[in-house]
Amino acid sequence: MKLKKTLIVIGSTLVFLILATFIAFKVSPWPYSMLIRYAFNKEGIKVNEHLEKRVSKDVSAIVDQQYIPQEKAAKLDVYYPSSVTGTAQLLPVIVWIHGGGWVAGSKDQMANYCKILAAQGYTVVAIDYTLAPEGIYPLPLRQTQRSLQYLLENAKRFHIDTNRFILAGDSGGAHIAAQSANIIYNSDYATLTGIQPAIPPGKLSGLILYCGPYDTSLVDLSGNFSGFLKTILWAYSGKKDLDSEVFKTASVINYITKEYPPTFVSVGNADPLAQQSLALARKLTAVGVPVDSLFFSATYQPPLPHEYQFNLDTEAGEMALHSSLEFLKKVTER
């Protein structure tokens, strides 16, 4: 009898936990977001470690700089060639915004890729921003502009030529970078988002965008990734049904004009977000914005997944790095 009662208690507890978990996933984006964050961060750390063999020893770093006081997540890391240490030399600056579906990722996971870029003669800055669902849209856009302001204020210390900014990003970070550029170049868009640009248009020389989303209407919420996509959009927008007027501005593709800066766009042929980058490139070309792109045929082998560019052991990854550096040289040369 005692065993029977114990089994009943255990069974009832399990049923309660299962029901509570089910309800939690239905009423909040938090549980699934935390699972996504765990998985993404695990992969991000692995990718960063794999790049370590490509890092030059002649790169200096200044890390964990608080660019907004009292905001825990608002930190950035700075990398530049060691040869400029102790000199007054100023370099073009690449500000890289990490990906992770807005719910994961960190500047630390970008460290080695940023060092690889810095070794080519750039100051490279990796920024952190408040992840969702802790922070919702458009907080990362505000933080990005504040990071640019901080870099302006500390330009000499970080060897930054303030007339040659490049915004760059991957995945969700590419989305933030694309919007941040539009805030700088499009005053009407800045007004719609409620965010003031930190730098004038003439200081932003170009954009590098990898594997990002730029149009919410192209998101397939009924396909194989529907659960994942619904969760991250819910977490980032703060709205389960995405009916927010403010979040409409997240579809940056609808607000781009001919004033937008020169842009490099790339995505892998097997990336679920491939249509997003292709659509962006078409829009930029249609309005007369200079566009460099690296796309692959549908039959390209091996198939290139989301964030393919960070695998420098592949021909495609090497092509992406080379193309990025060629674009950087073109838009930053005096």
C-alpha positions as a Markdown table, in Angstrom:
| # | Residue | x | y | z |
|---|---|---|---|---|
| 1 | Met | 0.0 | 0.0 | 0.0 |
| 2 | Lys | 2.8 | 2.4 | 0.9 |
| 3 | Leu | 4.6 | 1.6 | -2.4 |
| 4 | Lys | 1.3 | 2.2 | -4.3 |
| 5 | Lys | 0.9 | 5.6 | -2.6 |
| 6 | Thr | 4.5 | 6.5 | -3.4 |
| 7 | Leu | 4.0 | 5.6 | -7.1 |
| 8 | Ile | 0.9 | 7.7 | -7.2 |
| 9 | Val | 2.7 | 10.7 | -5.8 |
| 10 | Ile | 5.5 | 10.3 | -8.3 |
| 11 | Gly | 3.2 | 9.9 | -11.2 |
| 12 | Ser | 1.1 | 12.9 | -10.2 |
| 13 | Thr | 4.2 | 15.0 | -9.8 |
| 14 | Leu | 5.5 | 13.9 | -13.3 |
| 15 | Val | 2.1 | 14.8 | -14.8 |
| 16 | Phe | 2.1 | 18.1 | -13.1 |
| 17 | Leu | 5.7 | 18.9 | -14.3 |
| 18 | Ile | 4.8 | 17.9 | -17.8 |
| 19 | Leu | 1.7 | 20.0 | -17.8 |
| 20 | Ala | 3.5 | 23.0 | -16.3 |
| 21 | Thr | 6.2 | 22.7 | -18.9 |
| 22 | Phe | 3.7 | 22.5 | -21.7 |
| 23 | Ile | 1.9 | 25.6 | -20.4 |
| 24 | Ala | 5.1 | 27.5 | -19.9 |
| 25 | Phe | 6.1 | 26.9 | -23.5 |
| 26 | Lys | 2.7 | 28.1 | -24.6 |
| 27 | Val | 2.5 | 31.3 | -22.5 |
| 28 | Ser | 6.1 | 32.5 | -22.7 |
| 29 | Pro | 9.0 | 32.5 | -25.1 |
| 30 | Trp | 11.4 | 32.1 | -22.2 |
| 31 | Pro | 11.7 | 28.2 | -21.9 |
| 32 | Tyr | 12.3 | 27.5 | -25.6 |
| 33 | Ser | 14.5 | 30.6 | -26.0 |
| 34 | Met | 16.8 | 29.3 | -23.2 |
| 35 | Leu | 17.1 | 26.0 | -25.0 |
| 36 | Ile | 18.0 | 27.7 | -28.2 |
| 37 | Arg | 20.5 | 29.9 | -26.4 |
| 38 | Tyr | 22.2 | 26.9 | -24.9 |
| 39 | Ala | 22.5 | 25.1 | -28.3 |
| 40 | Phe | 23.6 | 28.2 | -30.2 |
| 41 | Asn | 26.2 | 29.2 | -27.6 |
| 42 | Lys | 27.6 | 25.7 | -27.6 |
| 43 | Glu | 28.1 | 25.8 | -31.3 |
| 44 | Gly | 29.4 | 29.4 | -31.3 |
| 45 | Ile | 32.1 | 28.5 | -28.8 |
| 46 | Lys | 33.1 | 25.6 | -30.9 |
| 47 | Val | 33.3 | 27.7 | -34.1 |
| 48 | Asn | 35.4 | 30.3 | -32.4 |
| 49 | Glu | 37.9 | 27.7 | -31.0 |
| 50 | His | 38.2 | 26.2 | -34.5 |
| 51 | Leu | 39.4 | 29.5 | -35.9 |
| 52 | Glu | 42.1 | 29.9 | -33.4 |
| 53 | Lys | 44.7 | 28.3 | -35.6 |
| 54 | Arg | 44.2 | 31.1 | -38.1 |
| 55 | Val | 44.8 | 33.9 | -35.7 |
| 56 | Ser | 47.9 | 36.1 | -36.0 |
| 57 | Lys | 49.9 | 36.7 | -32.8 |
| 58 | Asp | 50.4 | 40.3 | -33.9 |
| 59 | Val | 47.0 | 41.5 | -32.8 |
| 60 | Ser | 46.4 | 43.5 | -29.7 |
| 61 | Ala | 43.1 | 43.5 | -27.7 |
| 62 | Ile | 41.2 | 45.8 | -25.3 |
| 63 | Val | 38.3 | 43.9 | -24.0 |
| 64 | Asp | 35.1 | 44.3 | -21.9 |
| 65 | Gln | 34.7 | 48.1 | -22.5 |
| 66 | Gln | 31.4 | 49.3 | -21.0 |
| 67 | Tyr | 29.9 | 51.5 | -23.7 |
| 68 | Ile | 26.7 | 52.2 | -21.7 |
| 69 | Pro | 27.1 | 52.7 | -18.0 |
| 70 | Gln | 24.8 | 50.6 | -15.8 |
| 71 | Glu | 23.8 | 48.3 | -18.8 |
| 72 | Lys | 25.4 | 45.0 | -18.0 |
| 73 | Ala | 25.3 | 43.6 | -21.6 |
| 74 | Ala | 26.6 | 46.8 | -23.2 |
| 75 | Lys | 30.2 | 45.9 | -23.5 |
| 76 | Leu | 32.6 | 45.7 | -26.5 |
| 77 | Asp | 36.0 | 44.3 | -27.4 |
| 78 | Val | 38.5 | 46.1 | -29.6 |
| 79 | Tyr | 41.2 | 44.4 | -31.8 |
| 80 | Tyr | 43.9 | 46.1 | -33.9 |
| 81 | Pro | 47.3 | 45.3 | -35.3 |
| 82 | Ser | 50.0 | 45.4 | -32.6 |
| 83 | Ser | 52.1 | 47.5 | -34.9 |
| 84 | Val | 50.0 | 50.6 | -34.3 |
| 85 | Thr | 50.3 | 50.3 | -30.5 |
| 86 | Gly | 52.0 | 53.4 | -29.1 |
| 87 | Thr | 51.5 | 55.3 | -32.4 |
| 88 | Ala | 48.9 | 57.9 | -33.5 |
| 89 | Gln | 48.0 | 55.8 | -36.5 |
| 90 | Leu | 44.3 | 55.5 | -37.2 |
| 91 | Leu | 42.6 | 52.6 | -39.1 |
| 92 | Pro | 39.2 | 52.0 | -40.7 |
| 93 | Val | 37.0 | 50.4 | -38.1 |
| 94 | Ile | 34.8 | 47.3 | -38.6 |
| 95 | Val | 32.0 | 47.1 | -36.0 |
| 96 | Trp | 30.8 | 43.5 | -35.9 |
| 97 | Ile | 27.4 | 42.6 | -34.5 |
| 98 | His | 27.2 | 38.9 | -33.6 |
| 99 | Gly | 24.4 | 36.6 | -34.6 |
| 100 | Gly | 22.3 | 34.1 | -32.6 |
| 101 | Gly | 18.7 | 34.7 | -33.5 |
| 102 | Trp | 18.6 | 37.7 | -31.2 |
| 103 | Val | 18.4 | 35.3 | -28.3 |
| 104 | Ala | 22.0 | 33.9 | -28.2 |
| 105 | Gly | 25.6 | 34.6 | -29.1 |
| 106 | Ser | 28.2 | 36.9 | -27.7 |
| 107 | Lys | 31.2 | 39.1 | -28.7 |
| 108 | Asp | 33.4 | 36.4 | -27.2 |
| 109 | Gln | 32.3 | 34.0 | -29.8 |
| 110 | Met | 33.4 | 36.4 | -32.5 |
| 111 | Ala | 36.9 | 37.0 | -31.0 |
| 112 | Asn | 39.0 | 34.9 | -33.4 |
| 113 | Tyr | 37.2 | 36.0 | -36.6 |
| 114 | Cys | 37.7 | 39.6 | -35.5 |
| 115 | Lys | 41.4 | 39.0 | -34.9 |
| 116 | Ile | 41.7 | 37.5 | -38.4 |
| 117 | Leu | 40.2 | 40.7 | -39.8 |
| 118 | Ala | 42.2 | 43.0 | -37.6 |
| 119 | Ala | 45.5 | 41.4 | -38.8 |
| 120 | Gln | 44.6 | 42.8 | -42.3 |
| 121 | Gly | 45.0 | 46.4 | -41.1 |
| 122 | Tyr | 41.7 | 47.2 | -39.4 |
| 123 | Thr | 40.5 | 48.1 | -36.0 |
| 124 | Val | 37.7 | 45.5 | -35.4 |
| 125 | Val | 35.1 | 45.9 | -32.7 |
| 126 | Ala | 32.8 | 43.2 | -31.5 |
| 127 | Ile | 29.8 | 44.4 | -29.5 |
| 128 | Asp | 27.4 | 42.7 | -27.1 |
| 129 | Tyr | 23.8 | 43.8 | -26.8 |
| 130 | Thr | 20.9 | 42.8 | -24.6 |
| 131 | Leu | 19.6 | 39.5 | -25.8 |
| 132 | Ala | 15.9 | 38.6 | -26.1 |
| 133 | Pro | 13.7 | 38.0 | -24.3 |
| 134 | Glu | 15.6 | 39.9 | -21.6 |
| 135 | Gly | 15.6 | 42.9 | -23.9 |
| 136 | Ile | 13.1 | 43.4 | -26.8 |
| 137 | Tyr | 13.1 | 45.2 | -30.1 |
| 138 | Pro | 14.3 | 47.9 | -30.7 |
| 139 | Leu | 16.8 | 47.9 | -27.7 |
| 140 | Pro | 19.7 | 46.4 | -29.7 |
| 141 | Leu | 19.4 | 49.2 | -32.2 |
| 142 | Arg | 19.6 | 51.8 | -29.5 |
| 143 | Gln | 22.6 | 50.0 | -28.1 |
| 144 | Thr | 24.4 | 49.8 | -31.4 |
| 145 | Gln | 24.1 | 53.6 | -31.9 |
| 146 | Arg | 25.4 | 54.1 | -28.4 |
| 147 | Ser | 28.4 | 51.8 | -29.2 |
| 148 | Leu | 29.2 | 54.0 | -32.2 |
| 149 | Gln | 29.1 | 57.1 | -30.1 |
| 150 | Tyr | 31.4 | 55.5 | -27.6 |
| 151 | Leu | 33.9 | 54.6 | -30.4 |
| 152 | Leu | 33.8 | 58.2 | -31.6 |
| 153 | Glu | 34.6 | 59.4 | -28.1 |
| 154 | Asn | 37.5 | 56.9 | -27.7 |
| 155 | Ala | 38.7 | 56.9 | -31.3 |
| 156 | Lys | 42.4 | 57.8 | -30.6 |
| 157 | Arg | 42.7 | 55.2 | -27.9 |
| 158 | Phe | 41.3 | 52.5 | -30.2 |
| 159 | His | 43.2 | 53.7 | -33.3 |
| 160 | Ile | 40.0 | 54.5 | -35.2 |
| 161 | Asp | 39.6 | 56.7 | -38.2 |
| 162 | Thr | 36.2 | 58.1 | -37.5 |
| 163 | Asn | 35.6 | 58.8 | -41.2 |
| 164 | Arg | 35.8 | 55.1 | -42.2 |
| 165 | Phe | 33.2 | 53.1 | -40.2 |
| 166 | Ile | 32.0 | 49.7 | -41.5 |
| 167 | Leu | 29.0 | 48.0 | -39.9 |
| 168 | Ala | 29.1 | 44.2 | -40.2 |
| 169 | Gly | 27.0 | 41.3 | -38.8 |
| 170 | Asp | 26.0 | 37.7 | -39.2 |
| 171 | Ser | 22.5 | 36.2 | -38.9 |
| 172 | Gly | 20.5 | 38.3 | -36.4 |
| 173 | Gly | 23.5 | 40.6 | -36.1 |
| 174 | Ala | 23.3 | 41.3 | -39.9 |
| 175 | His | 19.7 | 42.3 | -39.4 |
| 176 | Ile | 20.7 | 44.7 | -36.6 |
| 177 | Ala | 23.6 | 46.1 | -38.8 |
| 178 | Ala | 21.3 | 46.6 | -41.8 |
| 179 | Gln | 18.8 | 48.5 | -39.7 |
| 180 | Ser | 21.5 | 50.5 | -37.9 |
| 181 | Ala | 22.8 | 51.7 | -41.3 |
| 182 | Asn | 19.4 | 52.7 | -42.4 |
| 183 | Ile | 18.9 | 54.7 | -39.2 |
| 184 | Ile | 22.1 | 56.6 | -40.1 |
| 185 | Tyr | 21.2 | 57.1 | -43.7 |
| 186 | Asn | 17.5 | 57.6 | -43.6 |
| 187 | Ser | 16.1 | 60.2 | -41.2 |
| 188 | Asp | 12.5 | 59.1 | -41.8 |
| 189 | Tyr | 13.4 | 55.6 | -40.7 |
| 190 | Ala | 15.2 | 56.9 | -37.7 |
| 191 | Thr | 12.0 | 58.7 | -36.7 |
| 192 | Leu | 9.9 | 55.6 | -37.2 |
| 193 | Thr | 12.2 | 53.6 | -34.9 |
| 194 | Gly | 12.6 | 56.4 | -32.4 |
| 195 | Ile | 16.3 | 56.1 | -32.5 |
| 196 | Gln | 18.8 | 58.9 | -33.3 |
| 197 | Pro | 21.9 | 58.1 | -35.3 |
| 198 | Ala | 25.2 | 58.4 | -33.5 |
| 199 | Ile | 27.2 | 59.3 | -36.6 |
| 200 | Pro | 26.5 | 61.2 | -39.8 |
| 201 | Pro | 26.1 | 59.3 | -43.0 |
| 202 | Gly | 29.4 | 60.4 | -44.4 |
| 203 | Lys | 31.3 | 58.4 | -41.7 |
| 204 | Leu | 29.7 | 55.1 | -42.5 |
| 205 | Ser | 31.6 | 53.7 | -45.6 |
| 206 | Gly | 29.7 | 50.4 | -46.0 |
| 207 | Leu | 28.1 | 47.2 | -44.7 |
| 208 | Ile | 29.0 | 43.5 | -44.6 |
| 209 | Leu | 26.0 | 41.3 | -44.1 |
| 210 | Tyr | 26.1 | 37.5 | -43.8 |
| 211 | Cys | 23.1 | 35.2 | -43.6 |
| 212 | Gly | 20.6 | 37.7 | -42.2 |
| 213 | Pro | 16.8 | 38.2 | -42.1 |
| 214 | Tyr | 15.6 | 41.5 | -43.6 |
| 215 | Asp | 11.9 | 40.9 | -44.3 |
| 216 | Thr | 9.5 | 39.3 | -41.9 |
| 217 | Ser | 7.0 | 38.6 | -44.7 |
| 218 | Leu | 9.5 | 36.0 | -46.1 |
| 219 | Val | 9.6 | 34.0 | -42.9 |
| 220 | Asp | 7.9 | 30.7 | -43.3 |
| 221 | Leu | 6.0 | 30.1 | -40.0 |
| 222 | Ser | 4.5 | 26.8 | -41.2 |
| 223 | Gly | 7.6 | 25.0 | -42.3 |
| 224 | Asn | 10.1 | 22.7 | -40.6 |
| 225 | Phe | 11.6 | 25.5 | -38.6 |
| 226 | Ser | 8.2 | 27.1 | -37.5 |
| 227 | Gly | 8.6 | 26.4 | -33.8 |
| 228 | Phe | 12.0 | 27.9 | -33.7 |
| 229 | Leu | 11.1 | 30.9 | -35.8 |
| 230 | Lys | 7.9 | 31.7 | -33.9 |
| 231 | Thr | 9.8 | 31.5 | -30.6 |
| 232 | Ile | 12.7 | 33.9 | -31.6 |
| 233 | Leu | 10.3 | 36.4 | -33.2 |
| 234 | Trp | 8.1 | 36.2 | -30.1 |
| 235 | Ala | 11.1 | 36.7 | -27.8 |
| 236 | Tyr | 12.6 | 39.6 | -29.8 |
| 237 | Ser | 9.4 | 41.5 | -30.7 |
| 238 | Gly | 7.7 | 40.9 | -27.3 |
| 239 | Lys | 4.5 | 40.0 | -29.1 |
| 240 | Lys | 3.3 | 36.5 | -29.8 |
| 241 | Asp | 1.2 | 37.6 | -32.8 |
| 242 | Leu | 3.7 | 40.1 | -34.2 |
| 243 | Asp | 1.1 | 42.8 | -34.5 |
| 244 | Ser | 3.2 | 45.6 | -33.1 |
| 245 | Glu | 3.4 | 48.8 | -35.2 |
| 246 | Val | 6.9 | 49.3 | -34.0 |
| 247 | Phe | 8.0 | 45.8 | -35.1 |
| 248 | Lys | 7.0 | 46.6 | -38.7 |
| 249 | Thr | 10.2 | 48.5 | -39.0 |
| 250 | Ala | 12.1 | 45.3 | -38.5 |
| 251 | Ser | 11.4 | 44.6 | -42.2 |
| 252 | Val | 14.2 | 47.0 | -43.1 |
| 253 | Ile | 14.0 | 45.9 | -46.8 |
| 254 | Asn | 10.8 | 48.0 | -47.1 |
| 255 | Tyr | 12.5 | 51.2 | -46.0 |
| 256 | Ile | 15.8 | 51.2 | -48.0 |
| 257 | Thr | 16.4 | 54.1 | -50.4 |
| 258 | Lys | 19.1 | 55.0 | -52.9 |
| 259 | Glu | 21.0 | 56.8 | -50.1 |
| 260 | Tyr | 21.8 | 53.4 | -48.4 |
| 261 | Pro | 25.6 | 52.7 | -48.1 |
| 262 | Pro | 27.6 | 50.3 | -50.3 |
| 263 | Thr | 26.8 | 46.8 | -49.1 |
| 264 | Phe | 28.4 | 43.3 | -49.3 |
| 265 | Val | 25.8 | 40.5 | -49.0 |
| 266 | Ser | 26.3 | 36.7 | -48.8 |
| 267 | Val | 24.5 | 33.6 | -47.8 |
| 268 | Gly | 25.0 | 29.8 | -48.2 |
| 269 | Asn | 22.9 | 27.9 | -50.8 |
| 270 | Ala | 21.5 | 25.6 | -48.1 |
| 271 | Asp | 20.7 | 28.3 | -45.6 |
| 272 | Pro | 17.0 | 28.5 | -44.6 |
| 273 | Leu | 17.4 | 32.3 | -44.8 |
| 274 | Ala | 18.9 | 32.3 | -48.3 |
| 275 | Gln | 15.9 | 34.0 | -49.9 |
| 276 | Gln | 16.3 | 36.9 | -47.4 |
| 277 | Ser | 19.7 | 37.8 | -48.7 |
| 278 | Leu | 18.8 | 37.3 | -52.3 |
| 279 | Ala | 15.8 | 39.6 | -51.8 |
| 280 | Leu | 17.9 | 42.3 | -50.1 |
| 281 | Ala | 20.5 | 42.2 | -52.9 |
| 282 | Arg | 17.7 | 42.6 | -55.5 |
| 283 | Lys | 16.2 | 45.6 | -53.6 |
| 284 | Leu | 19.5 | 47.3 | -53.2 |
| 285 | Thr | 20.3 | 46.9 | -56.9 |
| 286 | Ala | 16.8 | 48.1 | -57.8 |
| 287 | Val | 17.2 | 51.4 | -55.9 |
| 288 | Gly | 20.7 | 52.0 | -57.2 |
| 289 | Val | 22.8 | 51.1 | -54.1 |
| 290 | Pro | 26.3 | 49.7 | -54.9 |
| 291 | Val | 26.2 | 46.0 | -54.1 |
| 292 | Asp | 28.8 | 43.3 | -53.9 |
| 293 | Ser | 27.5 | 39.8 | -53.4 |
| 294 | Leu | 28.7 | 36.2 | -53.0 |
| 295 | Phe | 26.0 | 33.7 | -53.7 |
| 296 | Phe | 26.2 | 30.1 | -54.7 |
| 297 | Ser | 24.2 | 28.0 | -57.2 |
| 298 | Ala | 21.6 | 25.6 | -55.8 |
| 299 | Thr | 23.7 | 22.7 | -56.9 |
| 300 | Tyr | 26.9 | 23.9 | -55.2 |
| 301 | Gln | 28.6 | 21.1 | -53.3 |
| 302 | Pro | 28.9 | 20.6 | -50.4 |
| 303 | Pro | 25.7 | 22.4 | -49.5 |
| 304 | Leu | 26.6 | 25.6 | -47.5 |
| 305 | Pro | 24.6 | 25.9 | -44.2 |
| 306 | His | 23.7 | 29.0 | -42.2 |
| 307 | Glu | 26.9 | 30.9 | -41.1 |
| 308 | Tyr | 29.0 | 29.0 | -43.7 |
| 309 | Gln | 31.5 | 31.9 | -43.8 |
| 310 | Phe | 33.1 | 31.1 | -40.4 |
| 311 | Asn | 34.4 | 27.7 | -41.6 |
| 312 | Leu | 37.7 | 28.8 | -43.2 |
| 313 | Asp | 38.6 | 25.1 | -43.8 |
| 314 | Thr | 36.3 | 25.2 | -46.8 |
| 315 | Glu | 36.8 | 26.8 | -50.2 |
| 316 | Ala | 33.5 | 28.8 | -49.7 |
| 317 | Gly | 34.6 | 30.1 | -46.4 |
| 318 | Glu | 37.9 | 31.3 | -47.9 |
| 319 | Met | 36.0 | 32.9 | -50.8 |
| 320 | Ala | 33.8 | 34.7 | -48.3 |
| 321 | Leu | 36.8 | 36.1 | -46.3 |
| 322 | His | 38.6 | 37.1 | -49.5 |
| 323 | Ser | 35.5 | 38.8 | -50.9 |
| 324 | Ser | 34.9 | 40.6 | -47.6 |
| 325 | Leu | 38.5 | 41.9 | -47.6 |
| 326 | Glu | 38.2 | 43.0 | -51.2 |
| 327 | Phe | 35.0 | 44.9 | -50.4 |
| 328 | Leu | 36.6 | 46.5 | -47.4 |
| 329 | Lys | 39.6 | 47.7 | -49.4 |
| 330 | Lys | 37.3 | 49.2 | -52.0 |
| 331 | Val | 35.1 | 51.2 | -49.7 |
| 332 | Thr | 37.7 | 52.4 | -47.2 |
| 333 | Glu | 40.6 | 53.3 | -49.6 |
| 334 | Arg | 41.2 | 57.0 | -49.7 |
